[in-house]
């Protein structure tokens, strides 16, 4: 597997920028699209397309479960009208030290089976948010000037309200 290589920061530190990059892989700025996303107009939901997509995903799961991850990102690419879509997975084989790109569609498809170190970029931000790290600490680590950009990481954290009240 080819990884995008960076110096390994220890603990909760800001990820390296493009100038810190080593190797020939993509740099952090090429992966961040916060400004681009905030400029995009919102679209009304297309429930029919979403329903067709869910049926196609269920069919894929029943017929060819080994292809479900790629089918999922291919579907997300079309439904979101995106330039790229992908899944970053932590795996036991390397003690979950890297995100592995096991399914990618669109402009980043050539990076299939590549990845990044766990503590790098957006994938690391979501992992830290899911682990319950403080939003302001995440803001500093990700280098966001506006906390609203960081809040997007925490909105998807499934356990973000877990243990608010400890009786």
C-alpha positions in Angstrom: 0.0 0.0 0.0 1.3 3.4 -0.8 0.7 5.9 1.9 0.9 9.7 1.7 3.9 10.1 4.0 4.2 12.9 6.6 6.2 13.3 9.8 4.4 11.6 12.6 3.2 14.2 15.2 2.8 13.0 18.7 -0.5 13.6 20.5 -3.0 16.3 19.5 -0.9 18.6 17.3 -1.7 20.5 14.2 -1.4 18.4 11.0 1.5 19.2 8.7 0.8 21.6 5.8 1.9 21.2 2.3 5.4 22.6 3.1 5.9 19.8 5.6 5.0 17.1 3.0 7.4 14.3 2.1 6.9 11.7 -0.6 4.9 12.2 -3.8 1.3 11.9 -2.5 -1.3 14.5 -2.2 -0.9 17.3 0.4 -3.4 18.4 3.0 -4.6 21.5 1.2 -5.6 19.3 -1.8 -7.9 17.3 0.5 -9.5 20.2 2.4 -12.6 21.7 0.7 -14.2 23.7 3.6 -14.2 26.9 1.7 -15.5 25.3 -1.5 -18.3 23.5 0.4 -19.5 26.7 2.0 -19.8 28.4 -1.4 -21.9 25.6 -2.9 -25.7 26.2 -3.1 -27.9 23.7 -1.2 -30.1 21.4 -3.2 -33.5 20.1 -2.3 -33.5 16.3 -1.5 -34.2 13.9 -4.4 -36.1 11.2 -2.5 -36.7 9.1 -5.6 -33.0 9.1 -6.5 -32.1 8.3 -2.9 -34.6 5.4 -2.8 -33.2 4.0 -6.1 -29.7 4.2 -4.6 -30.8 2.4 -1.4 -32.4 -0.4 -3.5 -29.2 -0.7 -5.6 -27.0 -0.8 -2.5 -29.3 -3.5 -0.9 -29.1 -5.5 -4.2 -25.3 -5.2 -4.3 -25.1 -6.4 -0.7 -27.3 -9.4 -1.5 -25.5 -10.3 -4.7 -21.9 -9.3 -4.2 -21.2 -8.1 -0.7 -17.4 -7.8 -1.4 -18.2 -4.9 -3.8 -20.4 -2.9 -1.4 -17.9 -0.3 -0.4 -17.1 0.6 -4.0 -20.8 0.6 -4.9 -21.4 2.9 -1.9 -18.8 5.5 -3.0 -19.9 5.3 -6.6 -23.4 6.0 -5.5 -22.4 8.8 -3.2 -20.4 10.4 -6.1 -23.5 10.5 -8.3 -26.1 11.5 -5.6 -23.9 14.3 -4.3 -22.7 15.4 -7.8 -19.2 15.4 -6.3 -15.8 15.3 -7.9 -14.7 12.5 -5.6 -16.0 10.2 -2.9 -14.3 7.7 -0.7 -14.0 5.7 2.4 -11.1 5.9 4.8 -10.8 2.8 7.1 -8.7 2.1 10.1 -7.5 -1.5 10.0 -6.1 -3.9 12.6 -3.2 -5.0 10.4 -1.2 -1.8 11.1 -2.6 -1.3 14.6 -5.0 1.3 13.2 -2.1 3.7 12.6 -3.2 4.6 9.0 -6.4 5.4 7.2 -6.7 3.0 4.2 -8.6 4.1 1.1 -10.4 0.9 0.2 -13.0 2.5 -2.0 -12.7 5.7 -4.0 -14.6 7.1 -7.0 -14.0 10.2 -9.1 -10.9 12.4 -9.3 -9.2 10.5 -6.4 -9.8 7.0 -7.8 -6.1 6.6 -8.7 -5.3 6.6 -5.0 -7.3 3.4 -4.3 -5.6 1.4 -1.6 -3.4 4.3 -0.6 -4.0 6.2 2.6 -2.7 8.7 5.1 -1.4 8.5 8.7 -4.2 8.4 11.3 -3.3 11.8 12.8 -3.5 13.6 9.4 -6.2 15.8 7.9 -9.9 15.5 7.8 -10.0 11.7 8.5 -8.0 12.3 11.7 -10.3 15.2 12.6 -13.4 13.0 12.4 -11.7 10.2 14.4 -10.7 12.7 17.1 -14.2 14.1 17.2 -15.7 10.6 17.5 -13.3 9.9 20.3 -14.8 12.9 22.2 -11.9 15.4 22.0 -12.7 19.1 22.8 -13.9 21.1 19.8 -11.6 24.0 20.4 -8.6 21.6 20.5 -9.8 20.1 17.2 -10.1 23.6 15.8 -6.4 24.3 16.7 -5.3 20.9 15.4 -7.0 21.4 12.1 -5.9 25.0 11.7 -9.5 26.3 11.3 -9.9 30.1 11.9 -13.7 29.7 12.2 -15.1 27.3 14.8 -18.1 26.6 12.5 -15.8 24.7 10.2 -14.7 22.5 13.0 -18.2 21.9 14.3 -18.9 20.0 11.1 -16.6 17.3 12.3 -18.4 16.9 15.6 -21.9 17.0 14.1 -21.3 13.5 12.7 -19.8 12.1 16.0 -22.4 9.4 17.0 -21.5 9.5 20.7 -21.2 13.3 21.1 -23.8 13.5 23.8 -22.9 10.2 25.5 -22.1 10.6 29.2 -23.2 14.2 29.4 -25.0 13.3 32.7 -23.2 10.8 34.9 -25.5 9.9 37.7 
